[in-house]
Amino acid sequence: MTSTAATARTGYGRTLTQKGALVFGVVFLIVGIAGFIPGLTMDMGSMSVAGHGSMAMLLGLFQVSVLHNIVHLLFGIVGLIAARTAVAARLYLLVGGIVYAVLFIYGLFTAGMMGGANFVPLNSADNWLHLILAVAMIVLGIVLPRAGATRRA
């Protein structure tokens, strides 16, 4: 076992970084599945494949579409796969955080807008969540490897 920050292990043979990626992966899977469950997602009949026309609302708050839900599922699967190694887990957190930062910026310009640019239905609740996810994932991608190394030392 090497002593680099990216590979410092905690209990059960996983690094803190791997555990972080695993948690995000599981949460994204749950959110992706929840987006298809009536009761958790309101106005399911108005859910479109993509675009601003989808009025389906996860938990009555977050605007979703079939594409939006599939992206969450894929992001979750990638998180589970990335959690297998410390390096991949860190990359998942950092790149995922950057992706969510870009989505936040995209949402600032397209949320509630009619037209082809809003191909992923976003509202202000989605935008705030994307900002929180971006910050959390990037910070964890930086902090967890260091925290694991400190714990090990």
Backbone as CSV, one residue per row, in Angstrom:
resi,resn,N_x,N_y,N_z,CA_x,CA_y,CA_z,C_x,C_y,C_z
1,MET,0.855,-1.177,0.000,0.000,0.000,0.000,0.895,1.232,0.000
2,THR,0.589,2.175,-0.862,1.372,3.403,-0.914,0.812,4.408,0.072
3,SER,1.572,5.436,0.341,1.128,6.408,1.337,0.659,7.719,0.721
4,THR,0.373,7.718,-0.556,-0.089,8.954,-1.183,-1.485,9.301,-0.700
5,ALA,-1.813,10.575,-0.796,-3.118,11.042,-0.329,-4.257,10.347,-1.054
6,ALA,-4.064,10.045,-2.323,-5.146,9.444,-3.108,-5.412,8.002,-2.719
7,THR,-4.434,7.335,-2.083,-4.635,5.924,-1.766,-4.663,5.637,-0.276
8,ALA,-4.665,6.662,0.569,-4.732,6.421,2.007,-6.045,5.731,2.332
9,ARG,-5.970,4.595,2.987,-7.151,3.764,3.230,-7.748,4.004,4.603
10,THR,-9.054,3.819,4.675,-9.760,3.867,5.948,-10.298,2.469,6.197
11,GLY,-11.185,2.320,7.138,-11.774,1.015,7.404,-12.439,0.435,6.173
12,TYR,-12.520,-0.875,6.128,-13.164,-1.617,5.041,-12.427,-1.482,3.711
13,GLY,-11.173,-1.049,3.742,-10.357,-1.027,2.538,-10.680,0.074,1.546
14,ARG,-11.497,1.032,1.906,-11.823,2.140,1.001,-11.251,3.439,1.554
15,THR,-10.839,4.300,0.645,-10.393,5.627,1.065,-11.616,6.497,1.324
16,LEU,-11.384,7.616,1.998,-12.483,8.573,2.195,-12.998,9.067,0.851
17,THR,-12.092,9.237,-0.095,-12.477,9.700,-1.426,-13.392,8.682,-2.101
18,GLN,-13.063,7.412,-1.988,-13.907,6.367,-2.563,-15.278,6.351,-1.899
19,LYS,-15.295,6.513,-0.589,-16.577,6.546,0.121,-17.412,7.744,-0.320
20,GLY,-16.757,8.882,-0.530,-17.478,10.069,-1.008,-18.097,9.844,-2.373
21,ALA,-17.325,9.274,-3.288,-17.848,8.988,-4.632,-18.982,7.973,-4.557
22,LEU,-18.841,6.991,-3.685,-19.880,5.978,-3.522,-21.185,6.608,-3.029
23,VAL,-21.085,7.495,-2.053,-22.280,8.167,-1.522,-22.955,8.988,-2.618
24,PHE,-22.179,9.771,-3.361,-22.769,10.556,-4.444,-23.386,9.639,-5.498
25,GLY,-22.705,8.557,-5.837,-23.243,7.621,-6.818,-24.583,7.047,-6.396
26,VAL,-24.673,6.623,-5.139,-25.925,6.049,-4.624,-27.029,7.105,-4.616
27,VAL,-26.704,8.319,-4.178,-27.712,9.388,-4.132,-28.218,9.707,-5.538
28,PHE,-27.312,9.799,-6.514,-27.750,10.077,-7.881,-28.629,8.950,-8.417
29,LEU,-28.309,7.709,-8.094,-29.170,6.592,-8.512,-30.554,6.714,-7.897
30,ILE,-30.608,7.017,-6.616,-31.900,7.157,-5.936,-32.714,8.289,-6.561
31,VAL,-32.067,9.414,-6.822,-32.766,10.555,-7.429,-33.257,10.196,-8.829
32,GLY,-32.422,9.500,-9.611,-32.820,9.097,-10.961,-34.025,8.175,-10.949
33,ILE,-34.044,7.243,-10.025,-35.185,6.322,-9.895,-36.410,7.072,-9.394
34,ALA,-36.214,7.930,-8.390,-37.337,8.680,-7.814,-38.036,9.546,-8.862
35,GLY,-37.284,10.013,-9.847,-37.865,10.841,-10.897,-38.885,10.110,-11.753
36,PHE,-38.909,8.783,-11.661,-39.874,7.983,-12.422,-40.994,7.427,-11.543
37,ILE,-41.013,7.762,-10.266,-41.997,7.197,-9.342,-43.123,8.193,-9.086
38,PRO,-44.341,7.830,-9.508,-45.490,8.702,-9.227,-45.638,8.868,-7.715
39,GLY,-45.986,10.046,-7.303,-46.082,10.347,-5.878,-44.844,11.099,-5.424
40,LEU,-43.677,10.604,-5.795,-42.446,11.352,-5.533,-42.259,12.420,-6.598
41,THR,-42.750,12.103,-7.809,-42.708,13.064,-8.907,-44.146,13.451,-9.250
42,MET,-44.439,14.722,-9.101,-45.782,15.232,-9.365,-45.950,15.498,-10.863
43,ASP,-47.168,15.439,-11.334,-47.513,15.705,-12.735,-46.752,14.801,-13.704
44,MET,-46.686,13.512,-13.372,-45.980,12.543,-14.222,-46.529,12.523,-15.647
45,GLY,-47.805,12.798,-15.796,-48.418,12.791,-17.124,-47.860,13.856,-18.046
46,SER,-47.278,14.896,-17.467,-46.721,15.972,-18.288,-45.225,15.790,-18.544
47,MET,-44.645,14.687,-18.027,-43.213,14.474,-18.222,-42.915,14.217,-19.690
48,SER,-41.991,14.986,-20.229,-41.577,14.786,-21.615,-40.216,14.115,-21.637
49,VAL,-39.818,13.678,-22.816,-38.507,13.040,-22.952,-37.416,14.053,-22.644
50,ALA,-37.546,15.246,-23.155,-36.585,16.322,-22.912,-37.291,17.641,-23.160
51,GLY,-36.658,18.716,-22.805,-37.172,20.036,-23.119,-37.896,20.712,-21.986
52,HIS,-38.136,21.986,-22.186,-38.761,22.836,-21.180,-40.233,22.510,-20.966
53,GLY,-40.839,21.741,-21.857,-42.260,21.436,-21.765,-42.618,20.460,-20.661
54,SER,-41.636,19.772,-20.119,-41.904,18.827,-19.044,-42.238,19.596,-17.771
55,MET,-43.410,19.346,-17.242,-43.827,20.008,-16.013,-43.793,19.043,-14.823
56,ALA,-43.213,17.879,-15.020,-43.084,16.923,-13.918,-42.116,17.495,-12.896
57,MET,-42.467,17.360,-11.615,-41.672,17.956,-10.547,-41.329,16.912,-9.494
58,LEU,-40.049,16.596,-9.385,-39.580,15.674,-8.350,-39.746,16.356,-6.997
59,LEU,-40.439,15.672,-6.094,-40.752,16.197,-4.762,-41.522,17.521,-4.832
60,GLY,-42.163,17.763,-5.985,-42.919,18.989,-6.167,-42.053,20.228,-6.278
61,LEU,-40.737,20.043,-6.452,-39.803,21.165,-6.408,-38.863,21.239,-7.608
62,PHE,-38.332,20.095,-8.023,-37.309,20.053,-9.061,-37.907,19.588,-10.385
63,GLN,-37.821,20.420,-11.410,-38.362,20.088,-12.722,-37.518,18.980,-13.352
64,VAL,-38.176,17.906,-13.815,-37.461,16.768,-14.393,-38.103,16.321,-15.702
65,SER,-37.322,15.573,-16.467,-37.803,14.940,-17.697,-37.179,13.545,-17.729
66,VAL,-37.535,12.780,-18.732,-36.945,11.455,-18.880,-35.430,11.593,-19.034
67,LEU,-34.985,12.513,-19.881,-33.553,12.743,-20.079,-32.864,13.136,-18.776
68,HIS,-33.473,14.031,-18.041,-32.931,14.491,-16.768,-32.743,13.305,-15.809
69,ASN,-33.764,12.459,-15.715,-33.686,11.290,-14.840,-32.620,10.296,-15.306
70,ILE,-32.527,10.091,-16.603,-31.516,9.168,-17.141,-30.110,9.690,-16.858
71,VAL,-29.926,10.999,-16.966,-28.619,11.582,-16.649,-28.264,11.320,-15.186
72,HIS,-29.235,11.465,-14.290,-28.974,11.160,-12.880,-28.595,9.686,-12.694
73,LEU,-29.307,8.805,-13.366,-28.989,7.375,-13.264,-27.581,7.088,-13.777
74,LEU,-27.228,7.647,-14.923,-25.891,7.430,-15.487,-24.807,8.020,-14.579
75,PHE,-25.071,9.200,-14.040,-24.118,9.829,-13.128,-23.927,8.958,-11.889
76,GLY,-25.008,8.341,-11.430,-24.921,7.427,-10.288,-24.106,6.193,-10.608
77,ILE,-24.328,5.606,-11.764,-23.573,4.417,-12.175,-22.089,4.754,-12.293
78,VAL,-21.778,5.893,-12.884,-20.379,6.319,-13.001,-19.763,6.488,-11.608
79,GLY,-20.522,7.034,-10.686,-20.036,7.191,-9.309,-19.722,5.859,-8.652
80,LEU,-20.576,4.873,-8.856,-20.336,3.543,-8.277,-19.090,2.910,-8.887
81,ILE,-18.932,3.067,-10.184,-17.758,2.507,-10.857,-16.496,3.251,-10.403
82,ALA,-16.572,4.571,-10.324,-15.420,5.374,-9.919,-14.995,5.073,-8.489
83,ALA,-15.931,4.694,-7.652,-15.621,4.413,-6.243,-14.739,3.179,-6.068
84,ARG,-14.477,2.468,-7.142,-13.643,1.264,-7.050,-12.175,1.597,-6.811
85,THR,-11.712,2.766,-7.270,-10.327,3.177,-7.018,-10.311,4.606,-6.504
86,ALA,-9.303,4.922,-5.707,-9.193,6.257,-5.125,-8.982,7.326,-6.196
87,VAL,-8.163,7.031,-7.184,-7.878,8.007,-8.231,-9.142,8.295,-9.043
88,ALA,-9.869,7.261,-9.428,-11.106,7.447,-10.198,-12.159,8.169,-9.362
89,ALA,-12.214,7.867,-8.081,-13.187,8.519,-7.202,-12.909,10.014,-7.115
90,ARG,-11.653,10.371,-6.976,-11.284,11.794,-6.914,-11.626,12.483,-8.236
91,LEU,-11.313,11.840,-9.322,-11.617,12.403,-10.635,-13.127,12.581,-10.811
92,TYR,-13.905,11.597,-10.370,-15.368,11.676,-10.445,-15.874,12.891,-9.670
93,LEU,-15.365,13.083,-8.464,-15.814,14.210,-7.656,-15.435,15.547,-8.295
94,LEU,-14.201,15.649,-8.771,-13.747,16.909,-9.361,-14.446,17.201,-10.691
95,VAL,-14.440,16.240,-11.590,-15.074,16.451,-12.895,-16.589,16.595,-12.733
96,GLY,-17.178,15.787,-11.869,-18.610,15.908,-11.602,-18.960,17.280,-11.062
97,GLY,-18.124,17.801,-10.172,-18.342,19.141,-9.642,-18.262,20.198,-10.734
98,ILE,-17.320,20.029,-11.643,-17.191,20.970,-12.760,-18.416,20.878,-13.669
99,VAL,-18.879,19.656,-13.921,-20.083,19.469,-14.745,-21.271,20.176,-14.102
100,TYR,-21.426,20.035,-12.796,-22.548,20.686,-12.121,-22.380,22.198,-12.076
101,ALA,-21.149,22.691,-12.027,-20.923,24.140,-12.105,-21.351,24.661,-13.479
102,VAL,-21.012,23.910,-14.518,-21.424,24.289,-15.877,-22.948,24.241,-15.994
103,LEU,-23.570,23.218,-15.415,-25.039,23.136,-15.435,-25.663,24.310,-14.703
104,PHE,-25.054,24.713,-13.597,-25.555,25.873,-12.862,-25.524,27.113,-13.746
105,ILE,-24.393,27.349,-14.397,-24.255,28.518,-15.280,-25.240,28.426,-16.445
106,TYR,-25.335,27.226,-17.041,-26.304,26.987,-18.119,-27.721,27.311,-17.642
107,GLY,-28.044,26.852,-16.441,-29.374,27.077,-15.884,-29.684,28.536,-15.624
108,LEU,-28.658,29.322,-15.300,-28.877,30.751,-15.082,-29.432,31.423,-16.335
109,PHE,-29.009,30.926,-17.485,-29.418,31.527,-18.750,-30.649,30.880,-19.365
110,THR,-30.966,29.634,-18.963,-32.059,28.934,-19.634,-33.234,28.578,-18.734
111,ALA,-33.100,28.641,-17.427,-34.182,28.227,-16.524,-35.458,28.992,-16.838
112,GLY,-36.521,28.265,-17.077,-37.811,28.865,-17.376,-37.935,29.405,-18.781
113,MET,-36.877,29.329,-19.561,-36.881,29.850,-20.923,-37.570,28.865,-21.862
114,MET,-38.328,29.365,-22.748,-38.946,28.535,-23.770,-37.985,28.453,-24.952
115,GLY,-37.924,27.301,-25.579,-37.075,27.172,-26.762,-36.116,26.007,-26.644
116,GLY,-35.397,25.774,-27.713,-34.514,24.625,-27.814,-33.315,24.653,-26.890
117,ALA,-32.898,25.843,-26.437,-31.726,25.923,-25.567,-31.977,25.249,-24.226
118,ASN,-33.229,25.212,-23.793,-33.569,24.592,-22.516,-33.984,23.138,-22.754
119,PHE,-33.041,22.327,-23.255,-33.357,20.934,-23.557,-33.404,20.062,-22.313
120,VAL,-32.810,20.526,-21.217,-32.947,19.864,-19.920,-33.786,20.809,-19.080
121,PRO,-34.992,20.382,-18.698,-35.836,21.309,-17.955,-35.195,21.674,-16.617
122,LEU,-35.000,22.962,-16.417,-34.393,23.451,-15.188,-35.235,24.591,-14.640
123,ASN,-35.332,24.634,-13.333,-35.959,25.771,-12.675,-34.985,26.298,-11.625
124,SER,-35.383,27.297,-10.872,-34.441,27.894,-9.916,-34.037,26.906,-8.818
125,ALA,-34.924,26.005,-8.418,-34.550,24.990,-7.419,-33.450,24.078,-7.968
126,ASP,-33.560,23.679,-9.237,-32.512,22.877,-9.875,-31.194,23.647,-9.877
127,ASN,-31.258,24.927,-10.210,-30.039,25.727,-10.278,-29.334,25.792,-8.936
128,TRP,-30.073,26.059,-7.874,-29.450,26.114,-6.545,-28.861,24.764,-6.165
129,LEU,-29.583,23.695,-6.471,-29.071,22.366,-6.166,-27.797,22.085,-6.960
130,HIS,-27.758,22.486,-8.213,-26.555,22.279,-9.027,-25.370,23.062,-8.468
131,LEU,-25.614,24.257,-7.974,-24.538,25.036,-7.363,-24.024,24.342,-6.102
132,ILE,-24.928,23.870,-5.268,-24.531,23.170,-4.037,-23.752,21.902,-4.378
133,LEU,-24.234,21.140,-5.353,-23.529,19.923,-5.771,-22.144,20.247,-6.318
134,ALA,-22.046,21.299,-7.125,-20.753,21.684,-7.697,-19.752,21.991,-6.593
135,VAL,-20.143,22.825,-5.663,-19.239,23.201,-4.575,-18.886,21.978,-3.720
136,ALA,-19.892,21.192,-3.349,-19.652,20.032,-2.497,-18.721,19.022,-3.153
137,MET,-18.967,18.715,-4.412,-18.149,17.703,-5.082,-16.713,18.182,-5.275
138,ILE,-16.535,19.429,-5.671,-15.182,19.943,-5.871,-14.434,20.011,-4.542
139,VAL,-15.092,20.527,-3.522,-14.436,20.606,-2.206,-14.079,19.211,-1.699
140,LEU,-14.994,18.276,-1.809,-14.700,16.917,-1.345,-13.606,16.265,-2.181
141,GLY,-13.590,16.542,-3.480,-12.536,16.001,-4.333,-11.163,16.514,-3.955
142,ILE,-11.108,17.681,-3.336,-9.842,18.259,-2.885,-9.530,17.851,-1.444
143,VAL,-10.533,17.910,-0.582,-10.328,17.710,0.852,-10.215,16.235,1.256
144,LEU,-11.054,15.375,0.710,-11.059,13.979,1.161,-9.720,13.259,0.971
145,PRO,-9.047,13.412,-0.162,-7.749,12.747,-0.273,-6.759,13.237,0.787
146,ARG,-6.785,14.513,1.080,-5.890,15.072,2.103,-6.281,14.603,3.488
147,ALA,-7.581,14.553,3.762,-8.051,14.086,5.067,-7.685,12.626,5.276
148,GLY,-7.788,11.836,4.219,-7.402,10.424,4.321,-5.930,10.275,4.617
149,ALA,-5.111,11.098,3.997,-3.656,11.032,4.216,-3.323,11.467,5.640
150,THR,-4.023,12.489,6.139,-3.793,12.968,7.497,-4.203,11.908,8.505
151,ARG,-5.333,11.261,8.257,-5.820,10.201,9.144,-4.840,9.065,9.233
152,ARG,-4.245,8.754,8.109,-3.326,7.616,8.032,-2.018,7.928,8.745
153,ALA,-1.589,9.183,8.630,-0.333,9.583,9.252,-0.530,9.670,10.738
